[in-house]
Amino acid sequence: MLRISPLLSHSVRQAARLSTASATSSTVNAEEIALFSRLSSQWWNEKGEFGLLHKMNPVRMQFVREKILEVSRDEDEHAAAKLDSTSKILNGLDVLDVGCGGGILSESLARLGARTLGIDASSSNIGIASVHASKDPSLPPSSLTYRNVTAEQLLEEDQRFDVVCSMEVIEHVDNPARFLHSCAELVKPGGHLFLSTIARTPLSYLLTIFAAEHVLRLVSPGTHTHSKFVNPSELLDFFTKSPQAWISRLYGGSPSRHQAEIRGLVYLPWKGSWVLAPRGAWGATECNYVFWARKPMDLQ
């Protein structure tokens, strides 16, 4: 009789959760929101609970910048050259940061010229983000606003966005397929979706839970749940096999760079910094990684 290990059974259940989206259940996990609400005062302490995210943020923004420029270059090389010469590569774009926390990513997006909306299910996080942004005169209210709403609640409104980001969030939600569906629906046709998360592998357990939580105490124990981590292949399956697929086909397991891309985020402890792994680097997506996909123009 075939016996399935506990870890594998977790993996099977997670893959199933990404295969279909419930139209009714909420994606908000009350325990996760309570945890991050308790930690909200530490969001802007670069040596505290969120220190690794502060170090990761420039690399996440590097990926956003590279993909926006790459798509622009494919469509109009002259316009892309002009865009590359400015620091405001998101100028005039409506950008949404889902699960914005204390606003680390939201502020960076606004500084690139975006009209940025940060949303979070934790009112404490929104309060911290709003206060921090108000102290910076370079971030006027017209460039950065925050709301205490979920992606599902925002979906009930008419506004859609040129760019939707959700970094280090999907591994903390319930019903990840529903969450992905909501994020995808909030993207305008031709727009961009950026995600970052953690793969569900033995290496990610060793690094993000055993080492980071229990040995080094870089983050609070219980911050991560290994069974909720999402593998890159599951994201690709979602956007390839959903009724309104964004990815037309895979080539040897990888999408066309015009439709989607996955890159590893690798922490170098001897440098105390993160790096964006080269395309196709072996083993680079076994732990932290970033994901980009572009919504087809013919999808609403």
C-alpha positions, 0 to 999 in steps of 0.5 A: 500500500502506497503511503504519502509522507506528511510533507508530501500530503501538505504539498498535494493539498496546497497544489489543489488549493491553487488549482481552483478558486472559490468565489465566496470564501475570504482570503484573509487569515485572521491569525496572520493579520493579528500577527502582523498587526502586533508587529506593525510598529516595527515596519520601519526599523531596518534592523528589526523584524522586517530587516530582511524585507528592507534589504530585499526591497531594492532587488524587488524594485530592480526586477520591476524596473527591468521588466517594465523597461523590457516590455517597453523596449519590445514595443517601442525601442525609442520610447524605452530609451527615453524611459530608461533615461529617467528615474520615473519609469512608472510615471502616469501609471496606476499601481496597486500594492496588495498587502502593503504592510508598512509601505516599504514597497509602496513608497518605492513605487511612488518614487518611480512616478506611479500613482500608488495605492497601498492596501492591507487587511490590517488597519494597524499596518495602514496607520503606520504606512500613512504616518511614515509617508506623511513625513516625507515631502517628496511623497504628496497624497496625489502620489501615494494613498493607503486604504484598509481594504482587501483585494476582494473588496477593491474588486467590487469597485471599478478601478483597475491598475496598470501594475499590481504588486503583491510581495511576500503576501500569498504565503500568508493568505487563505484560499490562494487561488481566490487571492490570485484571481482577485489580483489578476482581475485588478490588472488592466488588459496589457498590464503587469502583475508582480509577485514574490513568495517562497517555494515549498521545498526542503531548502526553504524550510531549512532557511526561512523557518528552522534558521531564520525563525528558530536559530537566528531569530531574525523573524518571529517564530510562527511567521511562516507556515511551510505548507502554505508556501507556493512553488513556481510551477503552481503559479505557472499552472494557475496562469496557464490552465485557468479559464482566462489563461495569461500564458499560452504555453510552456517551453520545457516548463518555462513560459515565453519571456513576453508572457511571464518570468520567474527569477530567484532571490538569493540572500548572501549572508557574507554580504548581508544583501539579496541578489536577483539571480540570472535567468535560468540559474540552477536552483535559484528558485528553490527558496525566495523568488519573484514572478511577473506576468502580463495580462493579454490585451484581449482579456477584461 
